[in-house]
Amino acid sequence: MDLFVINRYDESKPEIDSKSREEKILEKLQKKIKNKKLKKDDSFIIEDKNSIKEEVPIEKINEEKSEIKDEENVSQMEIENSESSKIKEEMHEVEQFTVLGEQKFEEPQAIEMILPYWLANPEILKSDLSVPGKAVSELNYINEILRKNLCTLKVKNLFPVQEKLIPWILNVNKKPIPFRPKDVCVSASTGSGKTLAYAVPIVQHLIENKVECKITALIMLPVFELATQVAQVFEKLCNNLKVRSLLLSKHRDFVNEQHLVIEKTSDGKFNSKVDIIISTGGRLVEHLFYTEGFDLRSLKFLVVDEADHAMSQVHNDWYHHLIQHLGIKDELQSNRLSYRDLISLVKDDGSFKIPQKLLFSATLSQDPEKISTFNLFQPKLFTTTDNKEDLIKYQERKLQENQRGAFIGKYTTPAELKEFYTITEYKLKPLTLYALIKKNNWRKFLCFTNTIETSHRLSFVLQMLFGKELAIEELSSLLPVKIRQRMLQKFSNGEVNGLICTDALARGIDVPKVDVVISYDFPKLIKTYIHRVGRTARGGNQGIAVTIIAPDQIKYFERMIQTANKQKVQEIKSDRVFEEENALNFANAQKKLRKALEIEEKERKNVSKPTGLSLFEKLQKQVKPIETNTDIVPESWKIENIKNEPINQKKNFKMKDKKFKKNVSVAN
Ligand SMILES: Nc1ncnc2c1ncn2[C@@H]1O[C@H](COP(=O)(O)OP(=O)(O)OP(=O)(O)O)[C@@H](O)[C@H]1O
């Protein structure tokens, strides 16, 4: 019985010829290579002399190949090819492993975002302002004087966002403890009336509930101009009412401002003199640190306007200081609180230690990390859209478990806005802009650039081109605040026709009836675009937005427009004949600009020691010789505008805390 078999070398078997074995292998290889080639070369791309790619059918190539190659050559090449393909295969295997030190970057795949439930399921409001909402005169839940004050603001009917939010905010704040009002996020298009949507319920709440003067509402804004604008709205709303609002302003003497906020009684107590504070981050922190008796612990409403801006300002730590001031532990800021925790947040007077947070923006961030900055409590999102596609998406999403993509109405622009773009060469941008303004007879326009330098130069060139026909001014953060305010005022009342500015003005600024917004420089972010174009078509008025783009920017512009789900952006053509006719004027204007800039450069070099002058002041000085010309130049290029400006206002604030303690008035 054979348990196992051992194969031994058998001399009787004929030895296979090693040569014929090699030939067989070679044949096999050749076949394989041919098959592979046939599969690969369905079409073969060759380049001609002019490097234009041409598609040549496979048959033709094979024919050509067979003419050139004899059999020997072919087999030789194929052997080489087989070797190289082997090497390639081996290489491919090696590529499966990460080689340390090798630099190989693969483009990361975009990750689709899954929205949290509250972002994916917003309450959708209409964005069309042409349909009149509820008449203010019929709003029984609003105080009569407040209604009159609304009329002085020319508000007769509510806009959709106001119609929804005013009663909603009032109602949730009427519910008894332990009911805690949800925090609110509002993403509504520019000019849709968000300011009144939070201002009216706050004033009404104070009318109904105010017992003594305490800081009950804090309105936070990113820039001073915006804060001023909102403060004006509150001032008008509070007219003839026992509700006090105050703008905290870094341009006011700090000690004086302290006296406007609080007073010290004869028994050493501090009383608030205001109910509503409107502020920017820096000034609020100054008061939190230096104003004795500045107490925000009775705060009921915290409004963050332009909330996405506040979220992206990582260095902006006002919120952190505010929470510290309120003495709220981190764990109590959580979204899910036990009943006991909730009760621990209730103060003796029956109100909550944490104010209701109301976040407003036209481009609200949906980045979870950013949103978490504000530790929102059971947030509720309100958005506006009339876009049918958006609404269908919304219905579909409701049926899905995982809600993906951007939330509905994220980038809604006003229905009254008409958007255009125009294509021109980089060098010709000022001339194209001039031609567009002239040919379309635009008389009130805002023009956005990406840098202060561009604003400075463009305002000069445009004014040279228009001469006395139009007044062009520049508005940038380099200018002292008083000049900025004056410029805005002049622009508002029509004394200035065109304002050239940077994005410092893009957010929230409300100038009535701007005809056109021009993006002279391509905006880098969709958010910037939305805020820029939102300076026109406000409050239900018609408006036009034009973006000037260079040929190589078209694809970026298209991509940006797609992100915002816009289909109606049309091309507007500039009059090339007009441009040609004015080419000489343009060249002259540029010559003058070069001269002015040369003087500027010289002046900069001359001032080597620190002079206490701001860059703006230096800029003004260099243009002095230009004033002797008969040309009109933008005010920002004249020296007299800055003569009366205090050079460093911050000096006034030194030792303010000590001064305050000494100077605080004693109430009788
Ligand atoms: N109900 C209303 N009726 C008429 N005009 C209104 C009404 N509500 C607001 N307005 C006006 O509409 C303009 C835009 O309002 P507002 O500045 O509040 O817009 P916004 O939504 O805050 O815009 P942005 O996002 O650009 O800051 C203002 O001039 C305001 O006075």
The ligand as an ORCA input file, in Angstrom:
! r2SCAN-3c Opt
* xyz 0 1
  N     -41.645     97.342      7.425
  C     -40.902     98.213      6.754
  N     -41.456     99.052      5.869
  C     -40.711     99.923      5.180
  N     -39.383    100.039      5.292
  C     -38.766     99.222      6.153
  C     -39.484     98.269      6.934
  N     -38.601     97.598      7.696
  C     -37.397     98.091      7.414
  N     -37.488     99.061      6.487
  C     -36.371     99.790      5.890
  O     -35.650     98.870      5.069
  C     -34.266     99.175      5.103
  C     -33.469     97.927      5.426
  O     -33.701     97.503      6.752
  P     -32.546     96.888      7.656
  O     -31.369     97.791      7.671
  O     -33.134     96.499      8.943
  O     -32.181     95.605      6.804
  P     -31.302     94.346      7.211
  O     -32.132     93.161      6.967
  O     -30.765     94.540      8.587
  O     -30.135     94.415      6.129
  P     -28.609     93.963      6.229
  O     -28.589     92.468      6.219
  O     -28.000     94.541      5.012
  O     -28.075     94.523      7.495
  C     -34.101    100.288      6.123
  O     -33.949    101.502      5.446
  C     -35.376    100.274      6.914
  O     -35.717    101.549      7.404
*
